[in-house]
């Protein structure tokens, strides 16, 4: 089971890794550092110099070697390492003829509850319409961003009013049997986040995600410790050490590791275990399509502290044509994948469509009326 070839592929603005063994098995992985896919690809090229000729089964050893061989850390390295790690797990599952979750300790559940991700700047009426549509499809949890795009130039009173109107409309449409998650996209400051969140407590949201920028782990933990609403953080964190610091300092109730960024399946399993020791739940960050949905599904099938799996129209929309996937949704649940390995491969006849979430060049972010930077995703 020696590694014969490592291919780093940039397709439609997204980054994938395919690892081929000498016996012909091919493992697929994807990075979630979607802002800088070309940079991730260059790191994988360096990784390949080590990987060629190695036994594909020694996943933990390869993880440690790749992480430690250079004195550099961060999202680009984490994305490259994650893609390689997922591909190696794919190979191992195929080798033994079992799904990856079987190798992680077996099933903790028989199906995965989905969290429908709704992307866009919606009016209250649009929010209600989209939620009703999701509920009609069987979803029991929905997520959206209630903050208007031009919030940087709003008075605080206007901001609270606009956000409150969207969430109130969402709750009315969802009813009492559907959970609502609010994605604040790091747009607020500690001065504005807490009073705004206080105004939203009456809507009983499942959790509120990333209210402040992620520059400081201490600030994120402090927000979670001071808020009476459940807070989620972690989609841009890379390691167990960052998550340990976040939890040790008082936050968060919901952890959001991305298997395509936070060290792949190997490392996210450890992050989940650290979260379990703090009674924190895991809701993996997931919006880049079937490869990372499958990686997340295998991971959360095997852990006890799972709540919902984020799921977007990328998994079923036009971009899904780029994959051969054995994942199956049944209403608001994802069925546990039972195909050996990851259960997803790239379509060799992949259409020429964009697989990147970027709608505009990365440098085009919202600015305030005075020309200053407002926020970035």
C-alpha positions as CSV (number, residue, x, y, z in Angstrom):
1,X,0.0,0.0,0.0
2,X,2.8,2.4,-0.9
3,X,1.9,5.9,-2.2
4,X,2.7,6.1,-5.9
5,X,1.4,9.5,-6.9
6,X,0.0,12.7,-5.2
7,X,-2.0,15.0,-7.5
8,X,-3.0,18.4,-6.4
9,X,-6.0,19.6,-8.5
10,X,-7.5,23.1,-8.8
11,X,-10.9,22.7,-10.3
12,X,-13.4,25.6,-10.6
13,X,-11.6,27.6,-7.9
14,X,-11.7,24.7,-5.5
15,X,-8.7,22.5,-4.3
16,X,-8.7,18.7,-4.3
17,X,-6.0,16.1,-3.6
18,X,-6.0,12.6,-5.2
19,X,-3.6,10.1,-3.8
20,X,-2.9,6.9,-5.8
21,X,-1.3,3.8,-4.3
22,X,0.8,1.2,-6.1
23,X,-2.2,-1.2,-6.1
24,X,-4.4,1.3,-7.9
25,X,-6.6,2.6,-5.0
26,X,-7.3,6.4,-5.3
27,X,-8.1,8.5,-2.3
28,X,-9.8,11.9,-2.6
29,X,-9.6,14.8,-0.2
30,X,-10.5,18.5,-0.3
31,X,-9.2,21.6,1.4
32,X,-11.5,24.3,2.9
33,X,-9.0,27.2,2.6
34,X,-11.2,28.4,-0.2
35,X,-9.7,31.9,-0.3
36,X,-6.3,30.8,-1.3
37,X,-6.6,27.4,-3.1
38,X,-3.4,28.0,-5.3
39,X,-1.3,28.5,-2.2
40,X,-2.7,25.3,-0.6
41,X,-1.8,23.5,-3.8
42,X,1.8,24.6,-3.5
43,X,2.0,23.2,0.0
44,X,0.7,19.9,-1.2
45,X,3.5,19.8,-3.8
46,X,6.0,20.1,-1.0
47,X,4.1,17.4,1.0
48,X,4.2,15.0,-1.9
49,X,8.0,14.9,-1.7
50,X,7.6,13.2,1.6
51,X,4.6,11.1,0.8
52,X,5.7,9.3,-2.3
53,X,6.8,5.8,-1.4
54,X,5.3,5.8,2.1
55,X,2.8,3.3,3.4
56,X,-0.6,4.9,2.9
57,X,-2.0,3.3,6.1
58,X,0.2,5.2,8.6
59,X,-2.2,8.2,8.7
60,X,-1.3,9.5,12.2
61,X,2.4,9.2,11.5
62,X,2.1,11.1,8.2
63,X,-0.1,13.8,9.9
64,X,2.6,14.4,12.6
65,X,5.4,14.5,10.0
66,X,3.7,16.9,7.7
67,X,2.6,19.2,10.5
68,X,6.0,19.3,12.2
69,X,8.4,19.3,9.2
70,X,8.2,23.1,8.8
71,X,8.0,25.9,11.5
72,X,4.8,27.3,9.9
73,X,1.2,27.0,10.8
74,X,-2.1,28.4,9.6
75,X,-5.0,27.9,7.3
76,X,-3.0,27.3,4.1
77,X,-0.9,24.5,5.8
78,X,-4.0,23.3,7.6
79,X,-6.0,23.1,4.4
80,X,-3.2,21.1,2.6
81,X,-2.8,18.7,5.5
82,X,-6.6,18.2,5.8
83,X,-7.0,17.3,2.1
84,X,-4.1,14.8,2.3
85,X,-5.5,13.3,5.5
86,X,-9.1,12.8,4.1
87,X,-7.6,11.1,1.0
88,X,-5.6,8.7,3.2
89,X,-8.7,7.8,5.1
90,X,-10.5,7.2,1.8
91,X,-7.8,4.8,0.8
92,X,-7.8,2.9,4.1
93,X,-11.6,2.5,4.0
94,X,-11.4,1.2,0.4
95,X,-8.6,-1.2,1.4
96,X,-10.6,-2.8,4.1
97,X,-13.9,-2.6,2.3
98,X,-15.7,-0.5,5.0
99,X,-16.9,3.1,5.3
100,X,-14.5,5.4,7.2
101,X,-16.8,5.7,10.2
102,X,-16.3,2.0,10.8
103,X,-12.6,2.6,11.2
104,X,-13.3,5.4,13.6
105,X,-15.1,3.2,16.2
106,X,-18.4,2.5,14.5
107,X,-21.7,4.3,14.6
108,X,-23.1,6.4,17.5
109,X,-26.3,7.0,15.5
110,X,-28.3,5.7,12.5
111,X,-28.9,9.0,10.6
112,X,-27.6,12.5,10.7
113,X,-29.9,15.5,11.3
114,X,-29.2,18.2,8.8
115,X,-28.9,22.0,9.2
116,X,-30.0,23.7,6.1
117,X,-27.7,26.6,5.2
118,X,-29.4,29.5,3.4
119,X,-26.9,31.9,2.0
120,X,-27.8,35.5,1.1
121,X,-29.0,38.9,2.4
122,X,-32.7,38.3,2.8
123,X,-35.6,40.5,3.7
124,X,-38.0,39.3,6.5
125,X,-40.4,38.0,3.8
126,X,-37.7,36.2,1.9
127,X,-36.4,34.6,5.1
128,X,-39.9,33.3,5.8
129,X,-40.3,31.9,2.3
130,X,-37.0,30.1,2.3
131,X,-37.6,28.6,5.7
132,X,-41.1,27.4,4.7
133,X,-39.6,25.8,1.7
134,X,-36.9,24.1,3.7
135,X,-39.5,22.8,6.3
136,X,-41.6,21.5,3.4
137,X,-38.6,19.4,2.4
138,X,-38.3,17.9,5.9
139,X,-35.6,20.0,7.4
140,X,-35.9,20.6,11.2
141,X,-33.0,23.0,11.5
142,X,-32.2,26.1,9.4
143,X,-29.4,28.7,9.4
144,X,-29.1,32.2,7.9
145,X,-27.4,35.5,8.4
146,X,-29.8,38.1,9.8
147,X,-27.5,41.1,9.5
148,X,-28.0,43.3,6.4
149,X,-25.1,43.8,4.1
150,X,-25.0,47.6,4.7
151,X,-25.0,47.2,8.5
152,X,-21.6,49.0,8.8
153,X,-23.4,52.3,8.2
154,X,-26.4,51.7,10.3
155,X,-27.1,53.2,13.7
156,X,-27.2,50.6,16.4
157,X,-30.9,51.0,17.0
158,X,-31.5,50.5,13.2
159,X,-29.3,47.4,13.2
160,X,-31.2,45.9,16.2
161,X,-34.5,46.6,14.5
162,X,-33.5,45.1,11.1
163,X,-32.0,42.0,12.7
164,X,-34.9,41.5,15.1
165,X,-37.4,41.7,12.1
166,X,-35.6,39.0,10.2
167,X,-35.3,36.7,13.1
168,X,-38.9,37.2,14.2
169,X,-40.1,36.4,10.7
170,X,-37.9,33.3,10.7
171,X,-39.3,32.1,14.0
172,X,-42.9,32.7,12.8
173,X,-42.2,30.6,9.7
174,X,-40.3,27.9,11.4
175,X,-42.7,27.3,14.3
176,X,-41.7,25.7,17.6
177,X,-40.5,22.4,16.1
178,X,-37.7,23.8,13.9
179,X,-34.4,25.0,15.3
180,X,-33.0,28.3,14.0
181,X,-29.3,29.1,13.9
182,X,-28.0,32.6,13.3
183,X,-24.7,33.1,11.4
184,X,-23.4,36.6,12.3
185,X,-20.3,36.2,10.1
186,X,-17.9,38.0,12.5
187,X,-19.5,41.4,11.7
188,X,-19.9,42.8,15.2
189,X,-17.6,44.0,18.0
190,X,-17.8,43.1,21.6
191,X,-19.5,46.4,22.3
192,X,-22.4,45.7,19.9
193,X,-22.6,41.9,19.9
194,X,-23.8,41.3,23.5
195,X,-26.7,43.9,23.5
196,X,-27.8,42.7,20.1
197,X,-27.7,39.0,21.2
198,X,-29.7,39.9,24.3
199,X,-32.5,41.2,22.0
200,X,-32.6,37.8,20.3
201,X,-32.9,35.6,23.3
202,X,-36.7,35.5,23.1
203,X,-36.5,33.6,19.8
204,X,-34.7,30.6,21.4
205,X,-32.1,30.0,18.7
206,X,-30.2,26.8,18.8
207,X,-27.0,28.8,18.7
208,X,-25.5,32.1,17.4
209,X,-22.3,31.8,15.4
210,X,-19.2,34.0,15.2
211,X,-20.5,37.3,16.5
212,X,-17.0,38.9,16.5
213,X,-13.9,38.7,14.4
214,X,-11.7,35.6,14.9
215,X,-8.4,37.5,15.5
216,X,-8.4,36.7,19.2
217,X,-9.2,33.3,20.7
218,X,-9.6,35.1,24.1
219,X,-12.2,37.6,22.7
220,X,-14.2,34.7,21.2
221,X,-14.1,32.8,24.5
222,X,-15.0,35.9,26.4
223,X,-18.1,36.5,24.2
224,X,-19.3,32.9,24.8
225,X,-18.7,33.2,28.6
226,X,-20.6,36.5,28.9
227,X,-23.5,35.6,26.6
228,X,-26.6,33.8,27.9
229,X,-27.3,32.6,24.4
230,X,-25.4,29.5,23.2
231,X,-22.4,30.6,21.0
232,X,-20.6,28.7,18.2
233,X,-17.0,29.3,17.1
234,X,-14.2,27.6,15.3
235,X,-14.7,27.5,11.5
236,X,-11.4,29.2,10.9
237,X,-9.4,27.5,13.7
238,X,-6.8,24.9,12.7
239,X,-5.6,22.8,15.7
240,X,-6.6,21.1,18.9
241,X,-4.4,23.6,20.7
242,X,-6.5,26.5,19.5
243,X,-9.7,24.7,20.5
244,X,-8.3,23.8,23.9
245,X,-7.5,27.4,24.6
246,X,-10.9,28.5,23.4
247,X,-12.6,26.0,25.7
248,X,-10.3,26.6,28.7
249,X,-11.1,30.3,28.6
250,X,-14.8,29.8,28.8
251,X,-16.2,29.1,25.3
252,X,-17.8,27.9,23.3
253,X,-20.9,25.7,23.7
254,X,-20.8,24.7,20.0
255,X,-17.5,23.9,18.1
256,X,-17.3,24.4,14.4
257,X,-14.2,22.6,13.1
258,X,-14.0,22.1,9.3
259,X,-12.5,18.8,8.3
260,X,-11.0,20.5,5.2
261,X,-9.1,23.1,7.4
262,X,-8.6,21.7,10.9
263,X,-6.4,18.8,10.1
264,X,-8.8,16.4,8.3
265,X,-10.7,13.6,9.9
266,X,-7.7,12.6,12.1
267,X,-7.5,15.9,13.9
268,X,-11.2,16.8,14.0
269,X,-11.8,13.5,15.9
270,X,-9.4,14.8,18.5
271,X,-11.1,18.2,18.5
272,X,-14.5,16.5,19.1
273,X,-13.0,14.6,22.1
274,X,-11.7,17.8,23.6
275,X,-15.2,19.4,23.1
276,X,-16.8,16.3,24.8
277,X,-14.7,16.8,27.9
278,X,-16.1,20.4,28.2
279,X,-19.7,19.2,27.4
280,X,-19.5,21.1,24.1
281,X,-21.2,19.9,21.0
282,X,-19.7,19.6,17.5
283,X,-21.4,21.1,14.4
284,X,-18.8,20.8,11.7
285,X,-18.4,23.8,9.3
286,X,-19.4,22.5,5.9
287,X,-20.5,24.4,2.8
288,X,-18.1,23.3,0.0
289,X,-19.9,20.2,-1.4
290,X,-20.0,16.4,-1.3
291,X,-16.4,15.7,-0.5
292,X,-16.3,17.6,2.7
293,X,-19.9,16.7,3.5
294,X,-18.9,13.1,3.3
295,X,-15.8,13.7,5.5
296,X,-18.0,15.4,8.0
297,X,-20.6,12.7,7.9
298,X,-18.1,9.9,8.6
299,X,-16.6,11.9,11.5
300,X,-19.9,12.9,13.2
301,X,-21.3,9.4,12.8
302,X,-18.6,8.2,15.1
303,X,-18.8,10.8,17.9
304,X,-21.2,11.2,20.8
305,X,-21.4,15.0,20.9
306,X,-23.0,15.7,17.5
307,X,-26.1,17.9,17.0
308,X,-26.6,18.8,13.4
309,X,-24.6,18.6,10.1
310,X,-24.5,21.7,8.0
311,X,-25.8,21.1,4.5
312,X,-26.1,23.5,1.5
313,X,-27.5,23.5,-2.0
314,X,-24.0,22.9,-3.3
315,X,-24.6,19.3,-2.3
316,X,-27.6,19.0,-4.6
317,X,-27.4,21.9,-7.0
318,X,-25.6,22.3,-10.4
319,X,-22.2,21.9,-8.8
320,X,-23.1,18.5,-7.6
321,X,-22.7,17.3,-11.2
322,X,-19.0,17.5,-10.6
323,X,-19.1,14.5,-8.2
324,X,-20.0,10.9,-8.1
325,X,-21.6,10.7,-4.7
326,X,-23.2,7.9,-2.7
327,X,-24.6,10.3,-0.1
328,X,-28.3,10.2,0.3
329,X,-30.6,12.8,1.9
330,X,-34.0,11.6,3.3
331,X,-36.1,14.6,4.2
332,X,-34.1,16.6,6.8
333,X,-31.7,13.7,7.5
334,X,-28.6,12.4,5.8
335,X,-28.4,8.6,5.7
336,X,-25.2,7.2,7.1
337,X,-22.9,6.4,4.1
338,X,-22.1,2.7,3.8
339,X,-19.8,2.7,0.7
340,X,-16.2,1.7,1.4
341,X,-14.0,4.7,2.0
342,X,-15.3,8.2,1.6
343,X,-18.1,7.4,-0.8
344,X,-17.4,10.3,-3.1
345,X,-15.2,10.7,-6.1
346,X,-14.7,13.4,-8.8
347,X,-16.7,13.0,-12.0
348,X,-14.2,12.5,-14.8
349,X,-16.6,14.3,-17.1
350,X,-16.9,17.2,-14.6
351,X,-18.7,20.1,-16.3
352,X,-16.9,23.4,-16.5
353,X,-18.7,25.0,-13.5
354,X,-17.4,26.9,-10.6
355,X,-17.0,25.0,-7.3
356,X,-15.7,28.0,-5.3
357,X,-18.0,30.0,-3.0
358,X,-16.3,33.2,-4.1
359,X,-18.8,35.3,-6.1
360,X,-16.4,38.3,-6.4
361,X,-12.6,38.6,-6.3
362,X,-11.3,38.1,-2.7
363,X,-10.2,41.7,-2.3
364,X,-13.8,43.0,-3.0
365,X,-15.2,43.2,0.5
366,X,-17.9,45.6,1.8
367,X,-16.7,49.1,2.8
368,X,-18.3,51.7,5.0
369,X,-19.5,55.0,3.7
370,X,-16.3,56.6,4.9
371,X,-14.1,54.1,2.9
372,X,-13.0,52.0,5.9
373,X,-13.2,48.2,5.9
374,X,-16.5,47.0,7.3
375,X,-16.3,43.2,7.4
376,X,-15.2,40.1,5.5
377,X,-16.5,36.6,5.3
